[in-house]
């Protein structure tokens, strides 16, 4: 049995482990949080380097992407460089393939989910494939990158405008301490700042993006809302139920009650592909996704709605 390890700078309270069989091969999938300690993450990767099949880099992205341009986060580089033997991925490869496909699949199966609806995407730069797919669904999309990452009340409603803003702000943002941009460690368990962006949550029919970004400013009441996200634990599901979320959709499959992050799933695909990381293409990921048959997880959380849950494999 081969081992996949996601080393995350997120909270250790969210650690989990599962054993799955994919394409006839058994894998141990494990998530280990370091509570925001970058050096502990580096040390753990160095300790396991060469002893596991693939690493996921959790709680932080190596790249932010705006259109065809990619911006490397300064603090993420030291974590990625810790692995000298074992391939390490941050999930960006799957965000551009699996998440794009997930939105396209949902739009085909249930057009009313998006057509004529309002969608709040908390951050497009860390999941540009989803952002591009959403703009093709007939929905009105609010890109919350400047609000949710930089704390500035600047909603953006056009992807081209966001790309222009990115060319100005991204070179500065990637040099900042990552904890300024994203909740890390125990900050992931803090009570949400419910009032800051409440009007944008109220505007949205669908709220999409990174779960911790969504949770960071989540109002008390989300009656009738649909969330599209991942990295969901059973505790998160209960948290969302208390806020009356109508439906939870995750772009990664349900594995023993949890939807692991894209970095974990990408690490699994890298191990299955068994080729140098630099040689893996989006076509390789799509081919493997077709073979495995990953589908979005759908779960109705509010009993007031009669739509039955549809669970992916």
C-alpha positions, 0 to 999 in steps of 0.5 A: 500500500502506497502512502499519500501525505498532505502536509498542511499549515492549517489546524491539526484539529482537521487531521484525518486518515483514510484508506482507498482503493483506486484503479485496483491499487490501495492507498493510505491518504493522510492529512497532517496539520502544523497549526500555521508553523511553516518550519514544522511543515518543512521539517515534516516533508524533509523527514518523509521525503522519499518514503511516500508516493506523493505529497500534497501541500495544504493550507497554502498555494504555490501559485496564484493564477490570473489568466495566463499569468502565474504568481509564486507565493514567496512563503510557499516556495520554501515548503515546496523545495523541502521535497527533493525526491518525492513529488509535491503538488498544491492542488492547482493542477486539479483546480484547473481540471477537476473543478472546471469539470465539476462546474460544467457537469453541474451546469449540464445536469442542473442548469437552474443551479446557475442560470439567472442566479448570483454566484459569490466566488470568494477567490478566483486566483486560487481556482481559475478553472472554476472561475472560467467555468462559472462565467459560462453558466449564465450566472452573475458572478462576484469575484471576491479576491480583493475582499476576502484576501486583502480585506478591501470592500471592492467587489468585482463582477467581471473576470477581465476586470479582475485580471487587470486588478491582479496585474497590479496587486498580485506582485505585491500580495505574493510577497506578503506573509501568507497569514495576512491573506488566508486563515492559517492554523487555529485561525481556521477555527475562529468564529466568523466575522459575520457582518463584514460582507453579509450583504454579499452573502445575502445577494448570492444564491450560490457561494463557491470557493475555498471553505476557509475563505467562505467560513471566514465571514460567514453570516449566521443564516444562509437559508436557501444557499448552495455552497460549492467547496471542498476540504469538508469534515463531518464537523463542517457539515454540522456547522453548515446545517446550523446556518441553514445551508440548503445544499453542500456540493464538493468538487472532491469525492466523499471519502469516509465522511470527508472531502479532502482538498484538491492537493490530496487528490492531485497527489493521488493522481500523480502517484497513479500516473507514475511519471515525472511531475514536469511531464504531467499535462492537463490531458493526463489529469483529465484522462485519469479523472475519466478513468476513475470517474470522480463526480461532485458530492451533493448533499442536501443539508436543510430538510425543508428542501425535498431534493435528494442527495446525490453522492459521488464515488 
